[in-house]
Amino acid sequence: MVVSGNGRGGGGSGVRRNSTGLSYTHDGQVYTGLTTETGSAADITQSKGDEELAERRVLFMGMPRSGKTSIVSVIFDGTQAYETLGMLPTVLPTMYPLMAGIVVYDFPGVDDYSETQYNNISESVYEGEHTSLVYVVDSQGDLQASLSTMYSIIRTAQSVNADIPINIFINKVDGLSDELKQDTQQDIQNKVMKTMTYESLNSTFVQFFLTTIYDESIREALSRVVRRLVPRYNTLETILNSFCSKSSLDKAFLFDMNTKIYLATDSTPTESLLYMFTCHTLAAIEEIMTLCSSYAPMGEEETGMQKTAVMMDGNTRIFVYQVNSCLALLCLVSLKVPRHDSLLDFNGSKIAKAIRKILP
């Protein structure tokens, strides 16, 4: 990543419209295109023309110090939460590639929409049926200013894409009690829905999430955002429903191993505590596998699949099937169900092969 963090962007920043991408000015210097998490500012000045935006994209926007860059840094770069306190300001948009052709774009934070880059971003950024907007609100900051900027962004976005999903991350709730968290979410939700109704904005695809970088709520929230963009998600959900039914599973997740974001799950409700539990378990399994062995080579044959089984608290077993080097199928089954490991392994291998065809 070139520059990241949840601090204030440098002075003199701005954006100019162009045909396919964005040109940014910072301290009098013009940058064309977008940075990547492994790029550098020099890469921007040397880029050949404007970079095309990914078809399936998530746009992270918000006020300075709202925590949006800390969120993507913790998820994609593996940054520890405490390390984000000293992060540099975000002055250039940064892209974070995910599985299935999905890309997350982190835009610099701004104080005043009318005089900053968000007001000058090409409207093509918001176009497309596979575009989703995430707006990060600092729950302990200036709500009025943050929501005012958000409404301006929504007006622009919906003028070119009426059905764009709006995902509002109510961030930095780690210092709040459970009761105050719910009260804060309800208060923000009421204000947003009332204003959107008054201004005749489309509120059909608005979601609210309580997030903090100090637990897995950020990954769960982004998982719920991203799964709308996953190719053939309904097919994946049907496959996982069938897998759970025929194998007597309580729950099944398709995880991106690098970010611990789930790209798909079966249709049964997903509880936050269950997701956090599986996320921590997957991280522990990955560490053990890294220490003890490398991933098995992936091929079309089911014999290339690696399985890990974990017994939890005497009541639940967790099975993790390797789909490919980046994807893992995590299954939870109650010990009350008779053990049919051979059937589960057979079904798991077939499901993994089907998933590889959908998400190569």
C-alpha positions as CSV (number, residue, x, y, z in Angstrom):
1,M,0.0,0.0,0.0
2,V,1.3,3.5,-0.8
3,V,-0.3,5.6,1.9
4,S,-2.9,4.4,4.3
5,G,-4.5,5.3,7.6
6,N,-7.5,7.0,9.0
7,G,-6.0,10.4,9.5
8,R,-6.7,13.6,7.7
9,G,-5.6,13.9,4.1
10,G,-2.9,16.3,3.1
11,G,-3.7,19.8,2.1
12,G,-4.3,20.8,-1.5
13,S,-5.8,17.5,-2.5
14,G,-8.4,17.2,-5.2
15,V,-9.7,15.1,-8.1
16,R,-10.3,16.0,-11.7
17,R,-12.7,14.2,-14.0
18,N,-11.5,12.1,-16.9
19,S,-13.0,9.5,-19.2
20,T,-12.3,6.2,-17.5
21,G,-10.5,6.8,-14.2
22,L,-9.4,9.5,-11.9
23,S,-6.7,12.2,-11.8
24,Y,-5.7,13.3,-8.3
25,T,-3.8,16.4,-7.3
26,H,-1.9,16.5,-4.0
27,D,0.5,19.3,-3.0
28,G,0.4,20.6,-6.6
29,Q,1.4,17.2,-8.2
30,V,-1.0,15.3,-10.5
31,Y,-1.5,11.6,-10.1
32,T,-3.3,9.5,-12.7
33,G,-5.1,6.3,-11.9
34,L,-5.3,4.3,-8.6
35,T,-2.8,2.9,-6.2
36,T,-2.7,-0.8,-5.3
37,E,-1.9,-2.1,-1.8
38,T,1.6,-3.1,-3.2
39,G,2.1,-0.1,-5.4
40,S,3.8,3.3,-4.8
41,A,3.2,6.9,-5.6
42,A,5.8,6.5,-8.4
43,D,3.7,3.8,-9.9
44,I,0.9,6.4,-10.4
45,T,3.0,8.9,-12.2
46,Q,4.3,6.2,-14.5
47,S,1.0,4.5,-15.3
48,K,-0.1,4.3,-18.9
49,G,-3.3,6.3,-19.0
50,D,-6.2,5.8,-16.8
51,E,-6.8,2.5,-15.0
52,E,-10.2,0.9,-15.5
53,L,-12.2,0.3,-12.4
54,A,-13.0,-3.4,-11.6
55,E,-16.5,-4.4,-12.6
56,R,-17.3,-5.8,-9.1
57,R,-16.2,-3.1,-6.7
58,V,-16.7,-1.9,-3.1
59,L,-16.2,1.9,-2.5
60,F,-15.0,2.8,1.0
61,M,-15.8,6.5,1.8
62,G,-16.1,8.6,4.9
63,M,-14.8,11.6,6.9
64,P,-11.2,11.8,8.0
65,R,-10.4,9.7,11.1
66,S,-13.6,7.7,10.7
67,G,-11.5,4.6,10.6
68,K,-12.2,3.3,7.1
69,T,-8.5,2.9,6.1
70,S,-7.9,1.2,9.5
71,I,-10.7,-1.3,8.6
72,V,-9.3,-2.3,5.2
73,S,-5.7,-2.3,6.5
74,V,-6.6,-4.8,9.3
75,I,-8.5,-7.0,6.9
76,F,-6.3,-7.0,3.9
77,D,-2.8,-6.2,5.3
78,G,-3.1,-8.1,8.6
79,T,-2.3,-4.9,10.5
80,Q,-2.8,-5.2,14.2
81,A,-5.5,-2.9,15.6
82,Y,-3.1,-1.0,17.9
83,E,-0.8,-0.4,14.9
84,T,-3.4,1.8,13.2
85,L,-3.0,4.5,15.8
86,G,0.2,5.8,14.0
87,M,-0.9,5.3,10.4
88,L,-0.2,8.1,7.9
89,P,-3.1,10.0,6.3
90,T,-4.7,8.6,3.2
91,V,-4.1,10.9,0.3
92,L,-4.6,8.6,-2.7
93,P,-7.3,6.0,-3.4
94,T,-6.0,2.5,-2.8
95,M,-7.3,-0.7,-4.3
96,Y,-7.4,-4.1,-2.5
97,P,-8.1,-7.1,-4.7
98,L,-10.3,-9.8,-3.3
99,M,-11.4,-13.2,-4.7
100,A,-13.9,-13.6,-7.5
101,G,-12.8,-10.4,-9.3
102,I,-14.0,-8.2,-6.5
103,V,-11.9,-5.1,-5.6
104,V,-12.2,-2.8,-2.6
105,Y,-11.3,0.9,-3.2
106,D,-10.4,3.0,-0.2
107,F,-10.9,6.7,-0.9
108,P,-9.3,9.5,1.1
109,G,-11.3,11.1,3.9
110,V,-12.7,14.6,3.4
111,D,-14.2,17.2,5.6
112,D,-16.3,19.2,3.1
113,Y,-18.0,17.3,0.2
114,S,-18.7,20.5,-1.7
115,E,-15.0,21.5,-1.9
116,T,-13.2,18.2,-2.1
117,Q,-12.5,15.2,-4.3
118,Y,-15.8,13.4,-3.7
119,N,-17.7,16.2,-5.4
120,N,-15.4,15.9,-8.4
121,I,-15.2,12.1,-8.7
122,S,-16.3,10.9,-12.1
123,E,-19.9,9.6,-11.8
124,S,-18.8,6.4,-13.6
125,V,-17.3,5.3,-10.3
126,Y,-20.8,4.6,-9.0
127,E,-22.1,2.9,-12.2
128,G,-22.8,-0.8,-12.6
129,E,-25.0,-3.4,-11.0
130,H,-22.0,-4.9,-9.2
131,T,-21.0,-1.7,-7.4
132,S,-21.5,-1.2,-3.7
133,L,-20.9,1.8,-1.5
134,V,-19.6,1.6,2.1
135,Y,-19.8,4.8,4.2
136,V,-17.9,4.7,7.5
137,V,-19.4,6.8,10.3
138,D,-17.4,7.6,13.4
139,S,-19.9,6.8,16.2
140,Q,-17.9,9.1,18.6
141,G,-17.3,11.9,16.1
142,D,-19.3,14.7,14.5
143,L,-22.4,12.8,13.4
144,Q,-24.1,15.8,11.8
145,A,-21.1,16.6,9.5
146,S,-20.5,13.0,8.7
147,L,-24.2,12.3,7.7
148,S,-24.3,15.5,5.7
149,T,-21.4,14.4,3.6
150,M,-22.9,10.9,3.3
151,Y,-26.2,12.4,1.9
152,S,-24.3,14.3,-0.7
153,I,-22.5,11.2,-1.8
154,I,-25.7,9.2,-1.9
155,R,-27.4,11.8,-4.0
156,T,-24.6,11.7,-6.6
157,A,-24.4,7.9,-6.5
158,Q,-28.1,7.4,-7.0
159,S,-28.3,9.9,-9.8
160,V,-26.4,7.4,-11.9
161,N,-27.2,4.1,-10.1
162,A,-30.6,4.2,-8.4
163,D,-30.1,0.7,-7.0
164,I,-26.6,1.0,-5.6
165,P,-26.4,-0.7,-2.2
166,I,-25.6,1.7,0.6
167,N,-23.8,0.1,3.6
168,I,-23.3,2.3,6.6
169,F,-20.6,1.1,9.0
170,I,-21.1,2.7,12.4
171,N,-17.5,2.4,13.5
172,K,-15.5,2.7,16.7
173,V,-18.2,1.2,18.9
174,D,-15.6,-0.8,21.0
175,G,-15.9,1.7,23.9
176,L,-19.6,1.6,24.1
177,S,-21.8,-0.7,26.2
178,D,-24.1,-3.1,24.4
179,E,-27.1,-0.9,25.2
180,L,-25.5,2.2,24.0
181,K,-24.4,0.5,20.8
182,Q,-28.0,-0.4,20.0
183,D,-29.2,3.1,20.9
184,T,-26.5,4.7,18.7
185,Q,-27.4,2.5,15.8
186,Q,-31.1,3.1,16.2
187,D,-30.6,6.9,16.4
188,I,-28.4,7.0,13.3
189,Q,-30.7,4.6,11.4
190,N,-33.8,6.8,12.2
191,K,-32.0,9.9,11.1
192,V,-30.8,8.4,7.9
193,M,-34.1,6.8,6.9
194,K,-36.1,9.9,7.7
195,T,-33.8,12.2,5.7
196,M,-33.7,9.8,2.7
197,T,-37.5,9.5,2.7
198,Y,-37.8,13.4,2.9
199,E,-35.3,13.8,0.0
200,S,-37.0,11.0,-2.0
201,L,-33.8,8.9,-2.0
202,N,-33.9,5.1,-2.5
203,S,-33.6,3.5,0.9
204,T,-34.4,0.0,-0.3
205,F,-30.8,-1.2,-0.3
206,V,-29.5,0.5,2.9
207,Q,-27.9,-1.6,5.6
208,F,-26.4,-0.6,8.9
209,F,-23.5,-2.4,10.7
210,L,-21.9,-1.9,14.1
211,T,-18.1,-2.2,13.6
212,T,-14.8,-2.0,15.4
213,I,-11.3,-3.0,14.4
214,Y,-10.8,-4.7,17.8
215,D,-13.1,-7.7,16.9
216,E,-14.3,-9.6,13.9
217,S,-17.3,-7.3,13.3
218,I,-15.5,-5.5,10.4
219,R,-15.0,-8.8,8.6
220,E,-18.5,-9.9,9.2
221,A,-19.9,-6.6,7.9
222,L,-17.7,-6.7,4.8
223,S,-18.6,-10.3,4.2
224,R,-22.3,-9.3,4.1
225,V,-21.4,-6.5,1.6
226,V,-19.2,-8.6,-0.6
227,R,-21.4,-11.6,-1.0
228,R,-23.9,-9.6,-3.0
229,L,-21.1,-9.1,-5.6
230,V,-19.9,-12.7,-5.8
231,P,-20.6,-14.3,-9.2
232,R,-23.4,-16.8,-9.2
233,Y,-24.0,-16.4,-5.4
234,N,-27.4,-18.0,-5.6
235,T,-25.9,-21.1,-7.1
236,L,-23.2,-21.2,-4.4
237,E,-25.9,-20.8,-1.7
238,T,-27.9,-23.7,-3.2
239,I,-24.9,-25.9,-3.3
240,L,-24.1,-25.2,0.3
241,N,-27.8,-25.8,1.3
242,S,-27.6,-29.2,-0.4
243,F,-24.3,-30.0,1.3
244,C,-25.7,-29.1,4.7
245,S,-28.9,-31.1,4.1
246,K,-27.2,-34.3,2.8
247,S,-24.3,-34.2,5.3
248,S,-26.4,-33.3,8.4
249,L,-24.3,-30.1,8.9
250,D,-25.4,-27.2,11.1
251,K,-23.6,-24.5,9.0
252,A,-21.2,-24.1,6.1
253,F,-19.1,-21.2,5.1
254,L,-16.9,-20.5,2.0
255,F,-14.0,-18.5,3.3
256,D,-11.3,-16.4,1.7
257,M,-8.3,-17.7,3.7
258,N,-6.3,-14.5,3.3
259,T,-8.9,-12.1,4.7
260,K,-11.2,-14.4,6.7
261,I,-14.2,-12.9,4.7
262,Y,-16.8,-15.5,3.8
263,L,-17.9,-15.3,0.2
264,A,-20.9,-17.6,0.6
265,T,-22.8,-19.5,3.2
266,D,-26.0,-21.6,3.4
267,S,-29.4,-19.9,3.8
268,T,-29.7,-20.5,7.6
269,P,-29.3,-17.3,9.7
270,T,-25.7,-16.4,10.6
271,E,-25.2,-15.3,14.2
272,S,-22.4,-12.9,14.9
273,L,-20.9,-14.9,17.7
274,L,-20.9,-18.0,15.5
275,Y,-19.0,-16.1,12.8
276,M,-16.5,-14.8,15.2
277,F,-16.0,-18.3,16.6
278,T,-15.4,-19.8,13.2
279,C,-13.2,-16.9,12.1
280,H,-10.9,-17.4,15.1
281,T,-10.9,-21.1,14.6
282,L,-9.9,-20.8,11.0
283,A,-7.1,-18.4,11.9
284,A,-5.8,-20.9,14.4
285,I,-6.0,-23.8,11.9
286,E,-4.2,-21.7,9.3
287,E,-1.3,-21.0,11.7
288,I,-1.0,-24.7,12.6
289,M,-1.1,-25.7,8.9
290,T,1.6,-23.2,8.1
291,L,3.8,-24.5,10.8
292,C,3.3,-28.2,10.1
293,S,2.7,-28.5,6.4
294,S,2.1,-26.6,3.2
295,Y,-1.2,-26.7,1.2
296,A,-1.7,-29.7,-0.9
297,P,-1.4,-29.0,-4.7
298,M,-4.7,-28.2,-6.3
299,G,-6.0,-30.1,-9.3
300,E,-9.2,-31.4,-10.7
301,E,-9.0,-34.6,-8.7
302,E,-10.6,-34.7,-5.3
303,T,-7.5,-36.5,-3.9
304,G,-5.7,-33.1,-3.9
305,M,-8.0,-31.7,-1.2
306,Q,-6.8,-31.3,2.3
307,K,-9.0,-31.7,5.3
308,T,-8.6,-30.5,8.9
309,A,-10.9,-31.6,11.7
310,V,-11.2,-29.9,15.1
311,M,-13.2,-31.0,18.1
312,M,-14.7,-28.0,20.0
313,D,-16.1,-27.9,23.6
314,G,-17.3,-31.5,23.4
315,N,-20.4,-30.6,21.4
316,T,-19.3,-29.4,18.0
317,R,-16.9,-30.6,15.4
318,I,-15.4,-28.3,12.7
319,F,-14.2,-29.6,9.4
320,V,-12.2,-27.4,7.0
321,Y,-11.8,-28.5,3.4
322,Q,-9.3,-26.9,1.1
323,V,-11.0,-25.7,-2.1
324,N,-7.9,-24.1,-3.6
325,S,-4.9,-22.1,-2.3
326,C,-7.2,-19.2,-1.3
327,L,-10.6,-20.7,-0.5
328,A,-11.6,-23.0,2.3
329,L,-14.9,-24.7,3.0
330,L,-15.7,-24.6,6.8
331,C,-18.4,-26.9,8.2
332,L,-19.9,-27.2,11.6
333,V,-21.6,-30.3,12.8
334,S,-23.1,-31.3,16.1
335,L,-21.8,-34.3,17.9
336,K,-25.5,-35.4,18.4
337,V,-25.4,-36.3,14.7
338,P,-24.0,-39.8,14.1
339,R,-20.5,-39.7,12.5
340,H,-20.4,-40.4,8.8
341,D,-17.0,-39.1,8.0
342,S,-16.7,-41.0,4.8
343,L,-19.9,-39.5,3.5
344,L,-18.9,-36.0,4.6
345,D,-15.5,-36.4,2.9
346,F,-17.1,-37.6,-0.3
347,N,-19.7,-34.8,-0.4
348,G,-17.0,-32.2,0.6
349,S,-14.8,-33.2,-2.3
350,K,-17.7,-32.9,-4.7
351,I,-18.7,-29.5,-3.3
352,A,-15.1,-28.3,-3.5
353,K,-14.9,-29.3,-7.1
354,A,-18.2,-27.6,-8.0
355,I,-17.0,-24.4,-6.2
356,R,-13.7,-24.4,-8.2
357,K,-15.7,-24.4,-11.4
358,I,-17.7,-21.4,-10.3
359,L,-14.8,-19.5,-8.7
360,P,-11.7,-20.7,-10.6
